[in-house]
Amino acid sequence: MHLGEEIVLEGGALVDKVVHRRRGGYCYEINGAFAELLTALGYEVTLLAARVMGPDGKFGIPFDHLALLVRTGTRPDGVQRQEWLVDVGFGRNSHHPLSFTERGDQLDPGGVFRIAETEEGDLDVSKDGAVQYRLERRPRALADFEVGNWWHRTSPLSPFGQSVLCSRLTEDGGRITISGRTLVTTDVGGRVERTLAEGEVAAAYQEHFGLELERIPEVRGAGQGS
């Protein structure tokens, strides 16, 4: 979005962007592409809509976030399939899939997670006691997220439009993040920040994320989304 390019919510286009063009994206794109992979591997995947809890203690817009419900098949020993909440498009999420049916604490390298039912029949996904997002159970299609996609690209209230952010987990459970021109490395030793010089930014995207960019993304003015 910070390059002014169109974000196409279609399975083939998402896989092409992430895999072949070696680019990133936000939840609709990353989880959308991952759903294509899991489906191709034979898993049953359902797209679910969620509203993210904001810093003001309020939930975001409808179709604010896309997460995945993944069902495994029956094992050779006859044990029935299991259901998992899979979400590779949420920065504060668990490192591993969460049991979709478990209502107690689920321990993960990213924290202690819990899925709790609400009075309205939705599910609150919490990390270390704080609700991260409220998940609907109704199956959705990628096209259902077009409104949320448009809002996050164009609204001055969208957190994605306020800064350029690229982040991923590392193999040792840490995290690498580029926020604007700041490179942030977090691991067991703590947090290290370094301001990147103008000529270092593209190389940092390439080195730490494998992203091949012809130009550097910049924050664009409100309403200038594609």
Secondary structure, DSSP 8 states (H G I E B T S, - for coil): -TT-------HHHHHIIIIIS-----HHHHHHHHHHHHHHTT-EEEEEEEEEB-TTS-B--TT-EEEEEEE----TT-----EEEE-SS-TTS-SS-EESS--S-EEETTEEEEEEE-TTS-EEEEETTEEEEEE--S-B-GGGGHHHHHHHHH-TT-GGGSS-EEEEE-TTS-EEEEETTEEEEEETTEEEEEE--GGGHHHHHHHHH----SS------TT---
